[in-house]
Structure formats: C-alpha cells, structure tokens
Amino acid sequence: MHIPDQMLQGAVCPVTAAVGLVGVTVAVAAAFRTKHKPGVGRFAAVAALIFAAQMMNFPITDGTSGHLLGGALAVGLLGTPYAVLAMTLVVSLQALVFGDGGVMALGANLVNMALIAVAASAMVRSLLRRRLEETLWRRSLMYGVAGWLSVMLASLAVSVELASSGTVALGTVSAAMLSVHALIGVGEGLITAVVFALLAPRSARSILGGRSVALPLSVACATALLFSPLASSLPDGLERVAEGMHLLPAADGAFWSPVVGYQIAALGHQGLATGLAGLIGVMLTFALAWLVARPLQPNLG
C-alpha cells in the first residue's frame, strides 16, 4: 500500500505531509506523557519486526499479493503513541533507504499507515476491550479484527487521495481498493492475532524483560534473512488496482541506494541479496527506533 511518487497530483502531497507532521508530533507528545511505556529495546524490536513482516508478501487471488501493514500489531504490543512512532520509522526507512513508497508521497503513506491504521486499531480496542474478558485469545481476536479494519480504512484513504488527484473517480477506485483489500485484511487479521498471542506481555513486568526484546528481534532477523526471499513477487493490492486503471507511474530510476528494492545489487544471488538487504533493514530499524525511544523514556531501556 506504499504510494509511489508521481501517482498523487496537485495539493495532495503537501497537504498529507502537513497532516502527517502534525499527527507524528502529537504522537511524540503523547509518548512523553503516557504512563504505559514499552521498554526502549521492546519498542525497537517490535518496530524491526514490523519492517521484516512487511517484506513478506503473501498471494491472495487473481495474481495479487498482500503483506502485513502492522498498525494493529503495533498498538497491541506498544500502545497507541508508540505504535504511531514505530510505523513512522518503518514507513520512512522504506521510502528513504529502500525506495519503497515515494519520497514526495511520504506524507500520504504516513497518514495512511502510521496514523489511520493505528487510529482504527486503537478505536477497535477502545470499543471492544470493555466487552471482552482479559484473556489472551480474546485480546488476540480483538487485534485481529482491528487489523482487518485498519487495512480497509487505510485503503479507503488511499482511494480518497487518488481521487483528490483528479485522475480517477472516487467510486471507481474505492470499489476496487476495498474489494481487494478485504481479502488482504483477512491475512492481516490472522497474522496479527497469531503474532500478538506469541509476543503479548503476560504482565506489566514482562514488557521490560529480556525476552520482550530477544523474541521479536530474533523473529525479525529470521524473517528478513531466511524467509523474505520466499515472499510472493506478485503485485500488491494497490499496484494491481493502479495497473488496471493505468495509474502506475513509469519507473525513472532516479532513486538509488545500495539496497533499493530490498536487493543488494552487488550480490549475484537473488535470495542472498534480498535476505541480507532485509537484515540490514531490520538492524537499521532497530538502531533508529532505539535512538528515538531513549529520550522519550530516560528511566527505561
């Protein structure tokens, strides 16, 4: 669901950049104030896990794939303010280092994936938490539902942004986006529920323990290095819809980095090139997330 450069026109990019900046600033302020803080290492490890999980495209239907968005999982494991910050780090690194999502469209991608997806998940948690017993499987189900809704609302936001660019009618693009992402959202919900059940802290103390860092970071490293080369190469939901409506911009090759496209071009073996690029991304995400979180919670880490 990463919008590339040149797909959005007019004032959409500057407006969404402003909205994204305001939203992230509010999240930083909320992260300072909240009493429910994850440990610095926990925050960094979960952000790294979301980066790795987003590399794992899974096939759905009609030659289309999807991947975990991660907003609901981040809310469940980190809380809302830190979920926004984790998603912001991941989406920004993807655009600025790996060329996944346009630099000019970064504001729109942050609005969709770091703000709307997280807000939708937090809303579901607020509505359902009082109605469900605090058992692990019910909380996992709750975040699974939140995952599905987060994908649907993020895809609707993309539709509005594309329509606001004046290149396609809102009804046409939203129908296509929502139909394909309804299936992707099922995968999102299932993955979110399973991973949350695996990584959810069992107590307030456990969220600061060593296992709360080692387990998600180990899963992130293994996913990036060993499993990302096996991910589906089919176009994702947005790419499939944009391709069908002739909205995909031509690749101009202007963006370059040693790991662009999640590949280390200097390596001849594609699987190794992808796996090592993914591992670099995991380590970069972990390091930057650690640096971001440390000033927000000086008594933890």
ROKOLGU-507277 format. One record per residue (C-alpha): y, z, x; residue in three letters. Coordinates in steps of 0.5 Angstrom, whole numbers, plus 500, padded with zeros to 3 digits. Each point is the difference from the previous one (the first is absolute). Layout:
% residues N
{{Y Z X} 'Ala'},
...
This chain:
% residues 301
{{500 500 500} 'Met'},
{{505 499 506} 'His'},
{{505 495 498} 'Ile'},
{{502 495 506} 'Pro'},
{{507 498 502} 'Asp'},
{{503 494 496} 'Gln'},
{{496 502 494} 'Met'},
{{506 504 497} 'Leu'},
{{506 497 499} 'Gln'},
{{507 502 498} 'Gly'},
{{502 507 500} 'Ala'},
{{493 503 499} 'Val'},
{{499 501 508} 'Cys'},
{{507 504 501} 'Pro'},
{{499 504 493} 'Val'},
{{493 502 501} 'Thr'},
{{502 502 507} 'Ala'},
{{505 505 498} 'Ala'},
{{496 503 495} 'Val'},
{{494 501 505} 'Gly'},
{{505 503 505} 'Leu'},
{{502 505 494} 'Val'},
{{493 501 498} 'Gly'},
{{498 502 507} 'Val'},
{{506 504 501} 'Thr'},
{{498 504 494} 'Val'},
{{493 501 502} 'Ala'},
{{502 503 507} 'Val'},
{{505 505 497} 'Ala'},
{{494 502 495} 'Ala'},
{{495 500 506} 'Ala'},
{{505 505 504} 'Phe'},
{{501 504 493} 'Arg'},
{{492 501 498} 'Thr'},
{{496 506 501} 'Lys'},
{{494 496 500} 'His'},
{{500 496 506} 'Lys'},
{{494 497 504} 'Pro'},
{{499 501 507} 'Gly'},
{{503 495 505} 'Val'},
{{493 498 502} 'Gly'},
{{498 499 493} 'Arg'},
{{506 496 498} 'Phe'},
{{499 496 506} 'Ala'},
{{492 499 499} 'Ala'},
{{501 498 493} 'Val'},
{{505 495 501} 'Ala'},
{{496 497 505} 'Ala'},
{{494 500 495} 'Leu'},
{{504 496 495} 'Ile'},
{{502 495 505} 'Phe'},
{{493 499 502} 'Ala'},
{{498 500 493} 'Ala'},
{{505 494 498} 'Gln'},
{{496 496 505} 'Met'},
{{494 500 496} 'Met'},
{{501 494 495} 'Asn'},
{{494 500 495} 'Phe'},
{{498 494 496} 'Pro'},
{{501 500 492} 'Ile'},
{{500 494 497} 'Thr'},
{{502 492 500} 'Asp'},
{{501 500 507} 'Gly'},
{{505 506 500} 'Thr'},
{{499 507 504} 'Ser'},
{{504 506 500} 'Gly'},
{{501 506 504} 'His'},
{{502 508 499} 'Leu'},
{{507 501 499} 'Leu'},
{{499 507 502} 'Gly'},
{{506 503 496} 'Gly'},
{{496 505 495} 'Ala'},
{{495 502 506} 'Leu'},
{{507 502 504} 'Ala'},
{{502 504 494} 'Val'},
{{493 504 499} 'Gly'},
{{500 501 508} 'Leu'},
{{507 501 502} 'Leu'},
{{504 502 494} 'Gly'},
{{506 495 497} 'Thr'},
{{505 500 505} 'Pro'},
{{496 500 506} 'Tyr'},
{{496 494 496} 'Ala'},
{{506 496 500} 'Val'},
{{502 501 507} 'Leu'},
{{492 498 502} 'Ala'},
{{501 494 496} 'Met'},
{{506 498 503} 'Thr'},
{{498 501 507} 'Leu'},
{{494 496 499} 'Val'},
{{503 494 496} 'Val'},
{{506 500 505} 'Ser'},
{{495 499 506} 'Leu'},
{{496 495 497} 'Gln'},
{{507 496 499} 'Ala'},
{{503 501 507} 'Leu'},
{{494 500 504} 'Val'},
{{494 496 497} 'Phe'},
{{504 495 496} 'Gly'},
{{497 502 493} 'Asp'},
{{506 500 495} 'Gly'},
{{507 497 501} 'Gly'},
{{505 504 504} 'Val'},
{{505 498 495} 'Met'},
{{496 502 495} 'Ala'},
{{498 506 503} 'Leu'},
{{504 504 495} 'Gly'},
{{497 497 494} 'Ala'},
{{493 502 503} 'Asn'},
{{502 507 501} 'Leu'},
{{503 500 493} 'Val'},
{{493 497 497} 'Asn'},
{{495 504 505} 'Met'},
{{504 506 502} 'Ala'},
{{504 502 494} 'Leu'},
{{497 497 494} 'Ile'},
{{493 501 502} 'Ala'},
{{501 507 502} 'Val'},
{{504 502 494} 'Ala'},
{{495 497 495} 'Ala'},
{{495 504 503} 'Ser'},
{{504 507 500} 'Ala'},
{{501 498 493} 'Met'},
{{493 500 498} 'Val'},
{{499 506 504} 'Arg'},
{{505 504 496} 'Ser'},
{{497 498 493} 'Leu'},
{{493 501 502} 'Leu'},
{{500 506 504} 'Arg'},
{{501 505 495} 'Arg'},
{{495 497 495} 'Arg'},
{{494 500 506} 'Leu'},
{{497 505 503} 'Glu'},
{{501 501 507} 'Glu'},
{{493 497 502} 'Thr'},
{{499 495 506} 'Leu'},
{{497 495 496} 'Trp'},
{{505 500 494} 'Arg'},
{{506 500 505} 'Arg'},
{{497 494 504} 'Ser'},
{{499 497 493} 'Leu'},
{{508 501 499} 'Met'},
{{502 497 506} 'Tyr'},
{{495 494 499} 'Gly'},
{{504 499 493} 'Val'},
{{506 501 504} 'Ala'},
{{498 495 505} 'Gly'},
{{499 494 495} 'Trp'},
{{507 502 496} 'Leu'},
{{503 499 507} 'Ser'},
{{497 493 501} 'Val'},
{{502 498 493} 'Met'},
{{508 503 501} 'Leu'},
{{501 497 507} 'Ala'},
{{497 493 498} 'Ser'},
{{505 500 494} 'Leu'},
{{506 502 505} 'Ala'},
{{498 494 504} 'Val'},
{{500 496 494} 'Ser'},
{{507 502 498} 'Val'},
{{502 499 507} 'Glu'},
{{497 493 500} 'Leu'},
{{503 498 493} 'Ala'},
{{507 503 502} 'Ser'},
{{500 495 506} 'Ser'},
{{500 495 495} 'Gly'},
{{494 496 502} 'Thr'},
{{495 502 494} 'Val'},
{{501 502 493} 'Ala'},
{{498 508 500} 'Leu'},
{{495 499 494} 'Gly'},
{{496 495 504} 'Thr'},
{{500 504 507} 'Val'},
{{499 506 497} 'Ser'},
{{494 498 496} 'Ala'},
{{497 497 506} 'Ala'},
{{501 506 504} 'Met'},
{{498 505 495} 'Leu'},
{{493 497 499} 'Ser'},
{{498 499 507} 'Val'},
{{503 507 502} 'His'},
{{496 503 494} 'Ala'},
{{494 499 504} 'Leu'},
{{502 502 507} 'Ile'},
{{503 506 497} 'Gly'},
{{493 502 498} 'Val'},
{{498 499 507} 'Gly'},
{{506 504 502} 'Glu'},
{{498 506 495} 'Gly'},
{{493 500 502} 'Leu'},
{{502 500 508} 'Ile'},
{{505 506 498} 'Thr'},
{{495 504 496} 'Ala'},
{{495 500 506} 'Val'},
{{504 501 506} 'Val'},
{{504 505 496} 'Phe'},
{{494 504 499} 'Ala'},
{{498 499 507} 'Leu'},
{{506 502 503} 'Leu'},
{{504 505 495} 'Ala'},
{{501 507 503} 'Pro'},
{{496 505 497} 'Arg'},
{{505 506 501} 'Ser'},
{{507 501 502} 'Ala'},
{{498 502 507} 'Arg'},
{{495 494 501} 'Ser'},
{{506 495 499} 'Ile'},
{{503 503 507} 'Leu'},
{{493 500 503} 'Gly'},
{{497 495 506} 'Gly'},
{{495 497 495} 'Arg'},
{{506 498 496} 'Ser'},
{{502 495 506} 'Val'},
{{494 498 503} 'Ala'},
{{496 498 494} 'Leu'},
{{506 495 497} 'Pro'},
{{502 498 507} 'Leu'},
{{492 498 502} 'Ser'},
{{499 496 494} 'Val'},
{{507 496 501} 'Ala'},
{{497 499 507} 'Cys'},
{{493 498 498} 'Ala'},
{{503 495 494} 'Thr'},
{{505 497 504} 'Ala'},
{{496 499 506} 'Leu'},
{{493 498 497} 'Leu'},
{{501 498 493} 'Phe'},
{{506 497 500} 'Ser'},
{{497 493 503} 'Pro'},
{{496 500 494} 'Leu'},
{{505 500 495} 'Ala'},
{{501 494 495} 'Ser'},
{{504 495 502} 'Ser'},
{{502 497 493} 'Leu'},
{{507 500 498} 'Pro'},
{{502 507 497} 'Asp'},
{{503 500 492} 'Gly'},
{{507 499 502} 'Leu'},
{{498 494 505} 'Glu'},
{{495 497 494} 'Arg'},
{{506 500 495} 'Val'},
{{505 498 504} 'Ala'},
{{496 494 503} 'Glu'},
{{498 498 493} 'Gly'},
{{508 500 498} 'Met'},
{{502 497 506} 'His'},
{{504 506 503} 'Leu'},
{{497 501 506} 'Leu'},
{{505 498 506} 'Pro'},
{{498 496 506} 'Ala'},
{{498 504 506} 'Ala'},
{{505 498 505} 'Asp'},
{{497 504 506} 'Gly'},
{{507 504 501} 'Ala'},
{{497 507 501} 'Phe'},
{{496 501 506} 'Trp'},
{{497 507 502} 'Ser'},
{{493 501 505} 'Pro'},
{{497 502 493} 'Val'},
{{503 495 495} 'Val'},
{{495 499 494} 'Gly'},
{{496 506 502} 'Tyr'},
{{497 496 506} 'Gln'},
{{501 501 508} 'Ile'},
{{501 492 501} 'Ala'},
{{498 501 508} 'Ala'},
{{493 502 498} 'Leu'},
{{495 494 498} 'Gly'},
{{495 504 496} 'His'},
{{503 501 493} 'Gln'},
{{496 506 498} 'Gly'},
{{502 504 506} 'Leu'},
{{508 497 499} 'Ala'},
{{500 503 493} 'Thr'},
{{497 506 502} 'Gly'},
{{504 502 506} 'Leu'},
{{506 498 496} 'Ala'},
{{498 504 494} 'Gly'},
{{499 506 505} 'Leu'},
{{507 499 503} 'Ile'},
{{503 500 493} 'Gly'},
{{496 507 499} 'Val'},
{{503 503 506} 'Met'},
{{507 498 499} 'Leu'},
{{500 502 493} 'Thr'},
{{497 507 502} 'Phe'},
{{505 501 506} 'Ala'},
{{506 498 496} 'Leu'},
{{498 504 494} 'Ala'},
{{499 506 505} 'Trp'},
{{507 499 502} 'Leu'},
{{503 499 493} 'Val'},
{{497 506 497} 'Ala'},
{{501 505 506} 'Arg'},
{{508 501 499} 'Pro'},
{{498 501 492} 'Leu'},
{{496 506 501} 'Gln'},
{{501 503 507} 'Pro'},
{{496 506 499} 'Asn'},
{{493 496 498} 'Leu'},
{{496 495 505} 'Gly'},
